[in-house]
């Protein structure tokens, strides 16, 4: 009798108990990083931010203080470099950069949104080949296409014209925008589109009133990246413009002369040129983070 009872106890399945959750733990709270990883994250952030901070600090120094070796971070601060910079009339260069970047970004969005819609929500035949074609246009370096582009622009009389840069920047950023927006539009719920089709909504209505609001974080991220690429573009601007359509990056090159490098003035100009991009990124940071993370997880 005792052996039977012991055998029954031995053959009974083992019951696994879940570990008790501590009272202060929140099931929806993300795990906290250890102090070591927090310290490492701060070090990496400071390492990336240090050159920018040094550039801004150098812009408030005199040329003699900026040229010392090693440079002195405790040199007297002054606004003389910004006064000289504004006296040199940087405004036309900033306006040309703003016009080329804004108009090219708007054209890219107007062309990339229908293309991404056709490649993700209403996929065309052999859409993978179409995506590879868009990607293949980025294989060729820009410098390899500079000579034929220069000859074409010269023959049609469009040298030193801001609309030439707008067209080139649109063609340069369009493949990137299509690839990005396709991944964003692939996350749009199909039920919403089917309901709109049942209600009789046409393609323009679907794109502007349904797809665009839902994918707005992705559109904002795409537009900001295209704006940054256009704003920082230098090769086409320096080779295809002269006096009327020169952009801000071309203006920065003017501080590198045979007499030497005007470091403090160059840092002041670079700070002013970087401000529009920083302001745009700060204004759209919430949509930028949501857009870049959209589609990352299922």
GIQUI-V171901 format. One line per field, one symbol per residue. phi: phi as a letter, one per 30 degrees, with the letter a starting at -180 (. if undefined). psi: psi as a letter, one per 20 degrees, with the letter a starting at -180 (. if undefined). A space follows every 50 residues. Layout:
phi = ???
psi = ???
This chain:
phi = .dddddddddddddcdcddddddddcdcddddddeddddddddddddddd dddddddddccdddddcdbddcdcddcacdddddddddideedddddddd ddddddddddcdddddddcbdcdddhdddddddddddcddddddcddddd dddddcicdhbdddddddddddcdddddddddddddcddddddddddddi dddeddddcbddddcedddddddddddddddcdbddddccbbbdcdcddd dddddcbddkcddddddddddddddedddddddcddddddddcdidbc
psi = ghhgghhhhhiqqppppqqppqhipphjpqqqqqhghgggghggghhhig hghhggghijrrhhhhiqoqqoikqqqqjhhhghghhimighghhggggg ggghgghgghhhghghghiggmprplhhhghhgghhiihpqhhhjgghgg gghghjkjqlphhghggghghhiggghggghghghiipphhghhhhhhik prghggghiggghgkhghgggghgghggghhiphghhhhirfhhjqrghh hhhiinrhiaongghhhgghghhighgggghhhkhghgghghipihq.
